[in-house]
Amino acid sequence: MEKNYQMSESFLLASLLAIVGGFLDAYSYVCRDHVFANAQTGNIVKLGMSIAQGDSFQTVKYLIPILAFFLGVFITMFLRYQCMYQKWHWRQIILIIEMMILVIVSFIPVGPYNRIVHILISFLCAMQAECFKKVLGSPFSSTMCTGNLRSGVENLYRGIFQNDKQAIQKCFCYITIICFFILGVIVGVWLTLLFHENAILFCLIPVMISLVSMFE
């Protein structure tokens, strides 16, 4: 089934990046001020609340990671259309940048510089989310689970009530990816408690495997 799609849409790649997504959420929560840095919904809500309360400091505080996410998507789009004819695929360049950010974050000590880490992880997740948006031809996200859960349930309904066997396969795909995300969270908690800020270096393993797999 996978051979009909690009390697960037493979189930292997989606699973590996889902592990990274779950790991980063656990990492940022456990040792970086109990913040989920992957998605921006919470920051956007808090931004609105800060504006309503007239708190300019908090407004800027929540605006910065949103802008980092914005910049991550923008730069990904730029690389996509500027690197079309280069030797390296633009998605491979994104993964290399992601590995560089992971290494940088590992050198930032826990404490007063956590806000910088939130910004870097927001930027990283924006690039990953924009770069890898499909699994086996269907939309998915490696950095959050809400959309995957919705799509899984939609396909489960089609499989049961419309006798769509392909929908059942897609449902299984989505549920499995969510399980890999949860696995990333579990491993992320364990390793972060053991290695603190350096735990993020373990994300290099699935990212490196993803990079190498794209040479095939």
C-alpha positions, 0 to 999 in steps of 0.5 A: 500500500505504501509504495503508491505514495511518496516516502514523506507520506509513509506510515514509518515516517509518520510514526517516527515523527509522531513519537517526536511530537509526543516526546516534545510535548512531554519534555516541555511540560516536565522540565520547561515550566509545564508548557505544551509547546507543540500547538498554539491554541493555548497561547492564542487563548491566553493572548486574547485573555491578556489583551482583554485584561490589558496586560501588555507584558503577558500579551507579548509573552504569549505573542512571541511563541505564536510568531515563532510558529508563524515564522516556522511555517513561513520558512518551511514554505520558502525552503519548499519553493526555493530548494525544488531543484537542489540536490537535497529534498527540501523536506530533508533540509527541514529535518536537518534544521530540526536536528540542529534545534534539538541540539541547541535546546539540549544546551539551554539549562532548565530555569530562566531560559525556558521561554527561549526553549518554548520558542524554539520548540514552537518553531520546530513543530511548525516546520515539522507540521507544515513539512509532513501533512499526509500519511498514505495520502490522508491528512495527519499531524505529527505534533498534535492528536485532535485532528488525527482522532477526528479523522480516525473516528470519521473513518471508523463510522464509514467502515462500520455503516458504509461498509468501506474497508479502506476506511477501516484501514485508515482508521487503524492507521490514525489510531496507531499513529496516536498510539505512537504519539502516546509512546513518545509521551511515555518515553519523553517523561521517563527520559526527561526525569532522568536526563533533564534538558539533555533528554531532548537529544533522544529525539535525534534518533527518530529524526535521523531515521526519518532523514535516512529513510528519505534517501530511498 
